[in-house]
Amino acid sequence: MSDWLITNADIVNEGRRFSADLRVRGDRIEAIAPSLDAKPNERVFDARGRLLIPGLIDDHVHFREPGYTAKADIASESRAAAAGGVTSFIDMPNTSPPTLTHALLEEKYAIAARSSAINHAFYFGASNGNLEAIRALDPRTVPGVKVFLCESTGNLCVSDPATLDGVFRDSPVLVAVHCEDDRIVHANLDREKAAHGDAIPMALHPHIRSRQACFVSTKWAVDTARRHGTRLHVLHVSTADELALFEAGPIAGKRITAETCVHFLRYTDADYATLGGKIKCNPSIKAASDRDALMRALADTRLDILATDHAPHLLEEKAQPYTRCPSGIPLIQFALQSALEHVFDGKLTLERLVEVTAHAPATLFAIRDRGFLREGHFADLTLVDLDTPQTVKRDDVLSKCGWSPFEGDTFRASIAATWVNGHLAWNQGQLDDSRCGQRLEFDR
């Protein structure tokens, strides 16, 4: 039975907050109204006192499958996502093998079809040698092309100028870029190796993966996109400097958009002293002034999307010295709770939080019938309890890597329930993964 009547909900959707009931019939929302009567064979879920929002769409995750499944896989990370109120994800191509051919892309979709607890899509990767494959992409089946402008996990850095120009000129889908200047990063790393050998302090990470490396690369990407008219999405913006390259306004009217991530809004370079390699990521977490500027830019529409860049590694890997410590943080299960802290602190409205985590990703990628609470849309729903705190414990972590940088932190809200296509996948700390999510479709 998959029909629900969710009653007494405090709904936040499309810039409004209002009380209503919501009916789910099968995998779709059938009705939203102030008062709905229960029908036979319909399960009633009383949401009184809790917040009902569209399920989050995380446009930036690394679920590590295929190739790195000791750290994570689509099954484990999608379940962590459901526990965190995330109902759809878009996964990156730096797996092993990397997602550089149409056949490899479909293999990832096949894995997700049988194992993902939530809805899914996968970026196509760019390399120095697959421009023709990018030109042949079908915009209705692929969310975007991911371009790495600097080495990171998987080493997919695209270095050939002609290829880069061709991708920006010819891609039939959105181009999503990891912007750090590879030459600047390597020069910084070489300098610190000469000074410290194998004992580079973790606190130097934001000096190696520097703000200059971010700004130079992002400016190049924005300038190139403007020259070619590229639909460009700049991933994980980490500095105040880069914000001058973007414009405020509704996402629907932009050709160039940008995201930031939950960890850039929570941590600063001072946190390397206590968390060390656990918060080593690319681009790096930087100064408190950057964190504060990113927060303001997300609130005032200069930044368009809030994502996770969820990227698990094993704890023993993260404990290694700087040059062997991999970059990436597991974040997805507690990302919404972390973001809600900014609402409690008055830095972000609930309406804007829903916009940047659900509406904006759905609009950016033209995802069919998701990201909004609308009659006829898929019933991807997240129920938030603003009055029940949660202190994160290691035993709570569902990511396969088995740890979280949030351990010991107390969040003022908790995730009460998550519906994926009308299926109650998460309810009061219990996971029901008896149904798989669906492949995302794109109206292009």
C-alpha positions, 0 to 999 in steps of 0.5 A: 500500500503506497497511498498516504494522507499527510495531515496538519503539515507546516509546508514550506514551498515556492516562497510560502509557508502555510498549513495544509494536508497533502495526499500521496497516491502511488508515487505522486502528489495528488492533492494539497489543500487546507483539509482533506478527508482520509480515503479507504486504504489510505494511511494517515500520517499526522505531521502536526508541529513539523515542517514538510518540504520538498525532498532535497536534490543534491547535485554534487556527490561522490558515491565511489561506485564503481572502483572505490567501494571499500569507502562507499557505494551507491547502496550505502550512500543513498541510504545515508541520503534518505536518512538525511532528507535527500531524495535525489542525487547527481553523482560525479564521474571520477570513479574507476573506471571514470565515466567517460563513455556512454557504455560506462554511464549506462553501467552506473545507471544499471547499478543504481537501478538495483541498489539506490534507495533514492532517485539518481543521475550521473554526470558524464566526465570530460577528458583530454580524449572524449570530446566526440562522446560529449558532442553525442550526448542526449540532453534528455538523459544526461544532467551535465558534463563534469570538467576538472580543471585541477587534479583531485580524487581520480585525476581527471584533470583536463589540461588540453586547451583545445579540448577545453575550448571544444567542451565549452563550445560544443557540449549539448548539456550544462558544463559543471566545473571544478575550478582550481588552477592546477599550476598554482596548486602544484607550485604551492605544493612543491614549495611546502614540500621543500620546506616541510618534507613529508610533515606538511601541517594540515593547516597549510591546505588552504595555502596550497589549494589557495584562494588565488588558485580558485579565483584564477580558474573560476575567472577563466571558466566564466570568461570562456563560458561567456565567450561561447555562450556555455551553460556553466555551473561552477561547483563548490565555490569556497572563497569570497573573491570568486563571488564578484564573478557571479550575478544575483537574481533568479536561477531561471534567468541565468546562463552562469550559476554557482553552488557552495557546500554545507562544509564551507558554511560551517567550518573555517581554517581554524578547525584544522587544529581539531579536525585535521585531515577529516576536513581536508577537501578540494577546494579547501575550507578557508577563512571565517571571512570567506564562510561569512561572505558565502553565507550572505551570497547564498542568502541574496541569490548570488550563489544559487545552490547548496550541495554537499560534495559528499566524498567518503574516505576511510578513517585510516586514510584520513589519518595519514600525513598531508600528502597521503591524506585523500581529500573529501568529506562524508556529509550527506546524512547530516547536511540538511541539519547543518544547513538548518542551523543557519536558519535558527541563527537568522542567516537564512530563511526557510524559504531560501533554504528550500529554494537552494536545496530543492527548487533550484537544482530541479530548475537548473537541470530541468528535472522532470516533476521533482523539486517542488510540492505540486499536485502531479509531481513525484512525492519526494518529501522530507519531514523536519522536526524543528523541536527535537535536537540530535547529537551525532554519534558514530553509531548513527552514521549510515555511510559505509566509511563509518564516520562523520565530521559532525560526530559530537555536534548537536543539531537543533532539528532532526529528520523525522521522515523521508518519502521517495516516490511516495515510499516512506523510506525513513521514519523516526530513525528507521530505514525501509529500503525495500524499494529503489529510487528512480532514474531522473529524467530531464525536460530538455 
